[in-house]
Every structure is written in structure tokens, then in C-alpha cells.
Amino acid sequence: MLTGKQKRFLRALGHGLKPVIQVGKSDVSEALIRETGEALASHELIKVKVLESCMMDRHSVAEELCNACQADLAQVLGRTLLLYKPAKEPKLELPKTEKK
């Protein structure tokens, strides 16, 4: 689970990214989940674009993709999702969580 500070950090990094995955008429399929998992494995942080032709709600798409890929949702902005999943050898270093 990401903290607020980590989400802000990821949103700043994701600002300049182009969408890697597009969700269309076929909604969230096995092929889309596999493709998203592969993209997360190589990039760690990806943008997903939910097209107008998608019948699912954008928040439902985000929830299904996150659950299927064991990823964290950093942002839902309009029809664009920002997903994060640390790689086996992480390239991105998130801000540390504060201990209370």
C-alpha cells in the first residue's frame, strides 16, 4: 500500500509518461492483464488509458487491473490510470514511510 507522499512522488514521475496500455471494447481481458503485467515488470510505473468505447467504469478497470497484476494505483485522472508495481530489481526509489 502506498502512502500519500509516495503517491505524490509517483504522480510527479508519471506526469510526462505516455499511455502504454489502452482499454477498449473488450474491457479487462486475460490478454490485457498479461500485457499490463509485462509492462509493469519492465517499466514499474505505467499509464493506462481507458477509451470511450470501454463499457466499464474507470475505477472498476483500475481495481481489476490492480488486483490481477498485484499493482498499486497511484492516480485516476480523467480516463487515465497510473499504476505502479516495484520490479524484482527496482529502478525507482520511493520516499521512505515515516515510522510513528
C-alpha positions as CSV (number, residue, x, y, z in Angstrom):
1,M,0.0,0.0,0.0
2,L,1.4,3.4,-1.0
3,T,1.4,6.3,1.3
4,G,0.3,9.8,0.3
5,K,3.9,11.0,-0.1
6,Q,4.8,8.0,-2.3
7,K,1.7,8.6,-4.5
8,R,2.6,12.3,-4.9
9,F,6.2,11.2,-5.9
10,L,4.8,8.7,-8.5
11,R,2.3,11.2,-9.9
12,A,5.2,13.6,-10.5
13,L,7.2,11.0,-12.3
14,G,4.2,9.8,-14.3
15,H,3.3,13.3,-15.5
16,G,5.4,13.1,-18.6
17,L,4.7,9.5,-19.5
18,K,2.6,8.4,-22.5
19,P,-0.1,5.7,-22.0
20,V,1.4,2.2,-22.6
21,I,-1.9,0.3,-22.3
22,Q,-5.3,1.1,-23.8
23,V,-8.6,-0.5,-22.5
24,G,-11.2,-0.6,-25.2
25,K,-14.4,-2.5,-26.1
26,S,-13.1,-5.8,-24.8
27,D,-12.8,-4.3,-21.3
28,V,-10.4,-6.1,-19.0
29,S,-9.5,-9.4,-20.7
30,E,-6.8,-12.0,-19.9
31,A,-4.7,-10.7,-22.7
32,L,-4.9,-7.2,-21.4
33,I,-4.0,-8.3,-17.9
34,R,-1.0,-10.3,-19.2
35,E,0.2,-7.2,-21.3
36,T,-0.2,-4.9,-18.3
37,G,1.8,-7.3,-16.1
38,E,4.6,-7.4,-18.7
39,A,4.6,-3.6,-19.0
40,L,4.7,-3.2,-15.2
41,A,7.6,-5.7,-15.0
42,S,9.7,-3.7,-17.4
43,H,8.7,-0.1,-16.5
44,E,7.4,-0.3,-12.9
45,L,5.3,2.8,-13.5
46,I,2.8,2.9,-16.4
47,K,-0.1,4.9,-17.7
48,V,-3.3,3.1,-18.8
49,K,-5.8,4.9,-21.0
50,V,-9.5,3.9,-20.7
51,L,-11.1,4.6,-24.1
52,E,-14.6,5.9,-24.6
53,S,-15.6,2.5,-26.1
54,C,-14.9,0.7,-22.8
55,M,-18.2,-0.2,-21.1
56,M,-16.6,-0.5,-17.6
57,D,-16.3,2.4,-15.2
58,R,-12.7,3.7,-15.0
59,H,-12.5,2.9,-11.2
60,S,-13.6,-0.6,-11.9
61,V,-11.0,-1.0,-14.6
62,A,-8.3,0.3,-12.1
63,E,-9.4,-2.1,-9.4
64,E,-9.5,-5.1,-11.7
65,L,-6.0,-4.4,-13.2
66,C,-4.5,-3.7,-9.8
67,N,-5.9,-6.9,-8.3
68,A,-4.9,-9.0,-11.3
69,C,-1.4,-7.6,-11.5
70,Q,-0.8,-7.1,-7.8
71,A,-0.1,-3.4,-8.6
72,D,-0.8,-0.2,-6.7
73,L,-3.0,2.6,-8.0
74,A,-1.1,5.9,-7.8
75,Q,-3.8,8.0,-9.6
76,V,-7.0,8.1,-11.6
77,L,-7.2,11.3,-13.6
78,G,-10.0,11.5,-16.1
79,R,-9.8,8.4,-18.2
80,T,-6.1,7.8,-17.4
81,L,-4.8,5.5,-14.7
82,L,-1.3,5.5,-13.2
83,L,-0.2,2.0,-12.0
84,Y,2.9,1.1,-10.0
85,K,4.5,-2.2,-9.2
86,P,8.0,-2.5,-7.9
87,A,10.3,-4.7,-10.1
88,K,12.4,-7.5,-8.7
89,E,15.3,-5.1,-9.0
90,P,13.6,-1.7,-8.5
91,K,14.7,1.2,-10.7
92,L,12.6,3.8,-8.8
93,E,13.3,4.6,-5.2
94,L,10.2,5.7,-3.4
95,P,10.3,8.1,-0.4
96,K,10.5,6.1,2.8
97,T,7.5,5.7,5.0
98,E,7.6,7.6,8.3
99,K,7.5,5.5,11.5
100,K,5.3,6.8,14.2
